[in-house]
């Protein structure tokens, strides 16, 4: 039997009296927790640095997993491709007889892909004159440079030892020496046919030790910490070639390159 209108009104009134007005008590705590989590992740994003190479590798991996990675014939090498090519080159190289380490090291960071070349095969002590074996390393890197269209930062680094008085006439400090070493590598690359407009020479002196982490702030004590023995000093005396991550969109081959023109 259907309820009469009076009975329905009575049921509605009873139901309203059983329900508290407003949101449930737990909702306030939940909203506060969500707000704090949101603020936490915003803070993480603000203080973090993005590695474009790892981002590209992640994108490539996701593309392969869903079967949507398409090879574009006229597209230049990506930073992920450059990293793989550089690592393959390092794997094919022999280890140093004294240190047991590879003379070349590949790293990635917010700037891009960096190929670090140790002082053992790059420069004489206190000199910006490259050793003969250094040119052979550049020739191995050259195909990757030619297949890519990223700008290249050639970075010179030294250890913390002050230069002898005799050398200070030519290089007053490690700043001048590191800059001269970077410029020497730039000249070699230009001689190998690399477009000069893609190159930049940077000297860092002793202020970027090789083993420094991105979280560490450069101080006098930190520089001494990473120059406390001959092995660390040898690692700091180096040249780095960095394929710089672009700030714009994807990089493709130029029209002249597609048509085979030089």
C-alpha positions as CSV (number, residue, x, y, z in Angstrom):
1,X,0.0,0.0,0.0
2,X,1.4,3.4,-1.1
3,X,2.3,5.9,1.6
4,X,0.0,8.9,2.0
5,X,1.4,12.4,1.5
6,X,1.3,13.0,5.2
7,X,3.3,9.8,5.8
8,X,5.9,10.8,3.2
9,X,6.4,14.3,4.9
10,X,6.8,12.6,8.2
11,X,9.5,10.2,6.8
12,X,11.4,13.2,5.2
13,X,11.3,15.1,8.5
14,X,12.6,12.2,10.4
15,X,15.4,11.7,7.9
16,X,16.5,15.3,8.1
17,X,16.7,15.2,11.8
18,X,19.0,12.1,11.6
19,X,21.6,13.9,9.3
20,X,24.0,16.5,10.7
21,X,24.2,19.8,8.7
22,X,27.4,20.6,6.8
23,X,30.3,18.3,5.8
24,X,31.3,15.3,7.8
25,X,33.9,15.8,10.5
26,X,36.6,13.8,8.8
27,X,36.5,16.0,5.7
28,X,38.3,18.8,7.3
29,X,41.3,16.6,8.2
30,X,41.3,15.1,4.8
31,X,41.3,18.6,3.1
32,X,44.2,19.7,5.3
33,X,46.2,16.6,4.4
34,X,45.6,17.2,0.7
35,X,46.7,20.8,1.0
36,X,49.9,19.9,2.7
37,X,50.7,17.2,0.1
38,X,50.1,19.7,-2.7
39,X,52.4,22.2,-1.0
40,X,55.0,19.4,-0.5
41,X,55.1,18.4,-4.2
42,X,55.2,22.0,-5.3
43,X,58.2,22.5,-3.1
44,X,59.9,19.4,-4.6
45,X,59.3,20.7,-8.1
46,X,60.6,24.1,-7.3
47,X,64.0,22.8,-5.9
48,X,64.5,20.0,-8.3
49,X,66.5,20.1,-11.6
50,X,65.3,18.3,-14.7
51,X,67.7,16.0,-16.5
52,X,66.6,16.3,-20.2
53,X,68.5,13.2,-21.1
54,X,66.7,11.0,-18.6
55,X,63.4,12.6,-19.5
56,X,64.1,11.7,-23.2
57,X,65.0,8.2,-22.2
58,X,61.8,7.8,-20.2
59,X,59.8,9.2,-23.2
60,X,61.5,6.7,-25.6
61,X,60.8,3.8,-23.2
62,X,57.1,4.7,-22.9
63,X,56.8,5.1,-26.6
64,X,58.3,1.7,-27.2
65,X,56.1,0.1,-24.5
66,X,52.9,1.3,-26.2
67,X,54.2,0.7,-29.7
68,X,54.1,4.3,-30.9
69,X,57.7,5.1,-31.4
70,X,58.1,6.3,-34.9
71,X,61.5,6.7,-36.6
72,X,61.7,10.0,-38.5
73,X,64.3,9.8,-41.2
74,X,65.2,13.5,-41.3
75,X,65.4,14.0,-37.5
76,X,68.8,14.5,-35.9
77,X,70.1,12.5,-33.0
78,X,68.4,13.1,-29.7
79,X,70.3,13.6,-26.4
80,X,69.4,10.0,-25.5
81,X,71.0,8.8,-28.8
82,X,74.1,10.8,-28.1
83,X,74.4,9.3,-24.7
84,X,74.2,5.8,-26.1
85,X,76.7,6.5,-28.8
86,X,79.1,8.0,-26.3
87,X,78.8,5.1,-23.9
88,X,79.4,2.7,-26.8
89,X,82.6,4.6,-27.7
90,X,83.8,4.4,-24.0
91,X,83.1,0.7,-23.9
92,X,85.3,0.1,-26.9
93,X,88.2,2.0,-25.4
94,X,90.9,0.3,-23.3
95,X,91.5,1.1,-19.6
96,X,94.4,3.2,-18.4
97,X,97.3,1.0,-17.4
98,X,98.0,2.9,-14.2
99,X,94.6,3.9,-12.8
100,X,92.6,1.0,-14.3
101,X,89.9,3.6,-15.4
102,X,88.6,4.6,-18.7
103,X,90.2,7.9,-20.0
104,X,86.7,9.1,-21.0
105,X,83.6,9.4,-18.9
106,X,80.0,10.1,-20.0
107,X,77.6,11.9,-17.6
108,X,74.2,13.6,-18.0
109,X,72.7,16.6,-16.2
110,X,70.4,19.6,-16.7
111,X,72.8,21.0,-19.3
112,X,72.8,17.9,-21.5
113,X,75.3,15.1,-22.3
114,X,78.9,15.6,-21.1
115,X,81.9,13.7,-22.4
116,X,84.8,14.2,-19.9
117,X,88.4,13.5,-21.1
118,X,91.1,13.1,-18.5
119,X,94.3,15.0,-18.4
120,X,96.3,11.9,-19.1
121,X,95.5,12.1,-22.8
122,X,94.6,15.7,-23.1
123,X,97.3,18.2,-22.0
124,X,100.7,18.4,-20.6
125,X,101.0,19.8,-17.1
126,X,100.7,23.6,-17.1
127,X,100.2,23.7,-20.8
128,X,97.4,24.3,-23.3
129,X,99.1,22.2,-25.9
130,X,97.1,19.0,-26.6
131,X,98.8,15.6,-26.5
132,X,98.8,13.5,-29.7
133,X,96.3,11.0,-28.4
134,X,93.7,13.7,-27.7
135,X,93.1,14.2,-31.4
136,X,92.3,10.5,-31.8
137,X,89.6,10.8,-29.1
138,X,88.1,13.8,-30.9
139,X,87.9,11.8,-34.1
140,X,85.9,9.1,-32.3
141,X,83.5,11.7,-31.0
142,X,83.3,13.5,-34.4
143,X,80.6,11.2,-36.0
144,X,78.3,11.9,-33.1
145,X,78.9,15.6,-33.4
146,X,78.2,15.5,-37.2
147,X,75.0,13.5,-36.8
148,X,73.6,15.9,-34.1
149,X,72.7,19.6,-34.2
150,X,73.1,20.6,-30.6
151,X,75.5,23.3,-29.6
152,X,78.7,22.2,-27.9
153,X,80.2,23.7,-24.8
154,X,84.0,23.0,-24.6
155,X,84.9,23.3,-20.9
156,X,88.4,23.4,-19.5
157,X,89.1,22.5,-15.9
158,X,92.3,22.4,-13.7
159,X,93.2,21.2,-10.2
160,X,93.7,23.7,-7.3
161,X,97.5,23.9,-7.5
162,X,98.7,27.4,-8.3
163,X,100.8,27.7,-11.4
164,X,104.6,28.0,-11.1
165,X,106.0,31.5,-11.5
166,X,107.5,30.7,-14.8
167,X,104.1,29.9,-16.3
168,X,102.3,32.8,-14.7
169,X,103.8,35.1,-17.4
170,X,101.6,33.3,-19.9
171,X,98.8,32.1,-17.6
172,X,98.4,34.4,-14.6
173,X,96.0,31.9,-13.0
174,X,94.1,28.7,-13.5
175,X,91.3,30.7,-15.1
176,X,93.5,31.6,-18.1
177,X,94.9,28.1,-18.4
178,X,91.5,26.4,-18.4
179,X,90.2,28.9,-20.9
180,X,93.2,28.4,-23.2
181,X,92.7,24.6,-23.0
182,X,89.0,24.9,-24.0
183,X,90.0,27.2,-26.9
184,X,92.6,24.7,-28.0
185,X,90.0,22.0,-28.3
186,X,87.7,24.4,-30.1
187,X,90.4,25.0,-32.7
188,X,90.9,21.2,-33.2
189,X,87.2,20.7,-33.7
190,X,87.0,23.5,-36.3
191,X,90.0,21.9,-38.0
192,X,88.0,18.6,-38.1
193,X,85.1,20.4,-39.9
194,X,82.8,21.3,-37.1
195,X,80.8,24.5,-37.6
196,X,82.3,27.2,-35.4
197,X,78.8,28.7,-34.7
198,X,78.0,25.5,-32.8
199,X,81.0,25.9,-30.4
200,X,81.7,27.8,-27.3
201,X,84.8,27.8,-25.1
202,X,84.4,28.0,-21.3
203,X,87.1,28.0,-18.6
204,X,86.2,27.0,-15.0
205,X,89.7,26.9,-13.4
206,X,89.6,24.7,-10.3
207,X,86.1,25.7,-9.3
208,X,84.2,22.7,-10.6
209,X,85.8,19.5,-9.2
210,X,84.9,16.4,-11.2
211,X,83.4,14.5,-8.3
212,X,81.4,17.4,-6.9
213,X,77.6,16.6,-6.6
214,X,74.9,19.0,-7.7
215,X,73.8,19.5,-4.1
216,X,77.2,20.8,-2.9
217,X,77.9,24.5,-2.9
218,X,81.4,25.5,-4.1
219,X,83.6,26.8,-1.2
220,X,87.3,26.9,-0.6
221,X,87.0,23.9,1.8
222,X,85.1,21.9,-0.8
223,X,87.7,22.6,-3.5
224,X,90.4,21.5,-1.2
225,X,88.4,18.4,-0.3
226,X,88.3,17.3,-3.9
227,X,92.0,18.1,-4.5
228,X,93.4,16.4,-1.4
229,X,95.5,13.8,-3.3
230,X,97.2,13.3,-6.7
231,X,94.4,11.0,-7.9
232,X,91.7,13.6,-7.3
233,X,93.8,16.3,-8.9
234,X,94.3,14.2,-12.0
235,X,90.6,13.7,-12.3
236,X,90.0,17.5,-12.0
237,X,92.5,18.3,-14.8
238,X,90.2,17.6,-17.7
239,X,88.3,18.8,-20.7
240,X,84.6,18.3,-21.1
241,X,82.5,18.4,-24.3
242,X,78.9,19.0,-23.5
243,X,76.0,18.6,-26.0
244,X,73.8,21.4,-24.7
245,X,70.1,20.7,-24.3
246,X,68.0,23.1,-26.4
247,X,65.6,25.4,-24.8
248,X,63.1,25.2,-27.7
249,X,61.5,22.3,-29.4
250,X,63.0,19.2,-31.1
251,X,66.0,19.6,-33.3
252,X,65.8,18.5,-36.9
253,X,68.2,18.4,-39.8
254,X,68.6,21.5,-41.9
255,X,67.3,21.7,-45.4
256,X,70.8,21.8,-46.8
257,X,71.7,18.6,-44.9
258,X,68.6,16.8,-46.2
259,X,69.6,17.6,-49.8
260,X,73.2,16.5,-49.3
261,X,74.7,20.0,-49.5
262,X,77.5,20.9,-47.1
